[in-house]
Structures are given as structure tokens and as C-alpha cells.
Amino acid sequence: MQLNLLPLRAVRSVRTCFAFTLLGTAILIASEHAQAQQSASVAISVKDHRFQPSQISAPANRAISIKVKNLDTAPMEFESVSLRVEKVIAPGSEGVVNVRALAPGRYEFFDDFHQEARGVLVVE
Amino acid sequence: MSVHSRCAVGRLFTVFQVIAATIFVSTFGVQAQDAGAFHELETKYIFGNFTVGSSTGIEGEKAFEPETEANFGKGGGHYAVAQTTLEYEFTPTQYMQIILGPTVSYYNIRGVPGLDDRNMAAVNGFEAEFRSVLIDRNPSPIAVTLSLEPEFHSRDETSGAKVVNYGLEAKLEADAELIKNRLFWGFNLLYEPETTRADLGQWQNETTFGISSALAYQIVPNIVVGADLWYLRHYNGAAFNSFTGDAVYLGPTFYWKIAPKVLMSAAWETQITGHEPGVSSTLDLTDFSRQRARLLLEFEL
């Protein structure tokens, strides 16, 4: 019986790529964990499908923990493309969104279930 | 590439720059009145998906994405081949995205020189993709993501013949926001080595190298139109050993965020110039098709 195996060189290449990917993931997760330990905290609430306040501030280069309180009777989804986070929050409850350390700038966020609700995080 | 082809590519890049400048100037007229209507976009699919943007998604997001790539036209006869990847995409961290899925192919080939006639569909492989942020957009004006896509196919992508094929598509996916939330520029660099074992039992290596430039303009909220330009080179061997041909593709792109959890991305490109050593044609229809198209739908779960 003839065994037709993948060339050794190709196996090594694929294995090396996977190893690099896993190593990169581990480093990222470890660094995120370290940053989260010194995170800054910001609070915001949602009422009548509006963020209150619609602009919040946080320090640069520190992980940020955003506490979102949903005061409406419908669920909301806090979402941001540039922050790369989303979280569904049930009516009358509170959720925490953890954001990586950011460079100074303005980062938009919105309620994905009621897109008229929009706000901005100012990092400085 | 011949001198004629080089001139053509040079002219195309000039056309691209003129289009970008026109959009830039025209945008100033309307920007003040409707700036609030245009919001941030994930850039991954706004260039039609031959050129891929740098966005790696939102942490915790999961989506189902059927993605079809079709190729039409060879040196003669009738040639239509499509491959659909049924992708499951998830984003475990704010820096990384993973995509997995089986591929299903459809071949309709009649009277094409060098290819057997075939009219069939088959499940023919599996693909995975690992995307990781290399450079974030802020403070850098350009965001860059590394994408590694190992692939296995049990049928040849071009001919449909039974083979054993392994490949690794490595891509640098970069983009920049030229006008906030309106005009985007995308740039990809592709290196794709493959190894294939056909009927004779021997492994054969090949490589595709590519570079692209794309513009995408959010014309009304959630609808983006643009143009995509690709230059591709094909080699026998894993390390650019023997050049077999090159091609330039150009075509329009379209992106539509249909609903908060549903989007569509499409592109249709035509080979406008190409070269194959020893062949007098102005196209390379051996390594590449005359036309190619991509259609992706995303349903967030």
C-alpha cells in the first residue's frame, strides 16, 4: 500500500504558522489581562433610547471599563466599531464593557437595537 | 510584464488618483450639511472583498457568511466555475478574528482547450482564516491586519479534477480613512504558496503573488461604492521559481449594510491586461480567468 503524505516542508510551514498564531494570541490575551487590572472606570446610562450623557471621557493608554445602565423597558446593545466591543443589556439592568487601552481621540458608540441612540468616548 | 502592460497599469493608477481627487473635491460640497448622517464603518468588506479592509470585527461577535467566488472565461469554449465557502466567523478578542468553513464548488466547463469538460458540483474542501491586528488606526492613519488562511481542497480550483491541494494564503490588509466615515483607501499584499498532488502522484508547488489598491466611498449612509485594482503574478514553485504569467484586474465594488445584523459585499472584475510567456495574447487566460466576481452575505448571530 502506498501512503501519500503531505510533503514534510509543507507540514513544517503550516505548523510554524499555527505556532506563531497561538503564541500571538497568548501574548495578546496576557497583555489585555495585565491592562485590565489598572483600568479606568466610566459610567453611562440609557433612557428613552438616548445615552446620558452622550459624551464621556477617559484617560489615554489605560484600559477602560464602561458601566452601562439600561433604564429603558426594552433591551439595548451597546456597540462600537472603533472600540471593537458590543454587549446586550437587559431592561433595568447594568452591564460592563471592557475596552483596551486607547490612544487619544474620539470613539463613537451606539445602541445597535435603536440606532438613533449615539454617543462618543473622548480619550485624552 | 511587457512595456505596453506597464504603461496600461500606470494609466490605471493615474485614473484611480483622478477618481479619488474628484470624490474628495465633490465631498466638500455636501460634507457640512450631512456629516452627522454618516457613521463609522467596519472596513473589512467595504472594498468588495477581493481587497479586504483591516477591521477584525467586534469582540464577542459571531456571524454566518456564505461567500461565493466565481470565475468566467478561459482561452475558448465555455468556462464558469464558482466556489462557495460557508464561513462561521467569530472574534474572540479585540485584536483577532477567526473564520472557518467548508467549501462547495460548481464547475461548468465545455470545450476549453487543455481542460476536460465537466458539469458538476461537489463539496471540495475546508478553509480557515486567522486575522490579527498589526497596526491600529489611531494614532496611525493606516491600519494593518495580517491574515493567514490555510486551505485544503480535494478538487482543483480551476479544472475540477480530483487532486489533493494544500495552500496558505497570507495577506497584509491595510486601509486608511481619507475622509472621515466617507472615503476609504484599501491596499492588500498577497503571497499564496500551494502544493498539489494530481493523478500522477507527484507533488507540484505553485505560488501566486498579488498587490491591490481600492477606493470605497460611502455614497449614502450604509451604502458604499468603489473600484478595485489587482495585479497578480503566478509562478511554478514555492518561492517564485518560474514565472508563468501575470494579470491586471479592474472592476466596481458594492457594499450594503442592509440591516444592523445583515450586510452584503460584492465585486465584479475583468482582466484588462495580462501576459503569458511565449503567448502573444494580451491576457493570461491560462493562470487566470477573463472575469471574476465575489458575493458575500453576512448574518450576525
Interface residues (C-beta under 8 A of the other chain):
Chain A: Q2 N4 L6 P7 R9 A10 S13 V14 C17 F18 T21 G24 T25 L28 I29 E32 E79 S80 V81 S82 L83 R84 V85 E86 K87 V99 R100 L102 A103 P104 G105 E108 F110 D112 F113 Q115 R118
Chain B: H39 E40 L41 E42 S55 T56 G57 I58 E59 G60 E61 T91 P92 T93 Q94 Y95 M96 F130 S132 D136 R137 N138 P139 L148 P150 V164 Y166 L168 P193 T195 R197 G201 W203 A238 P260 K261
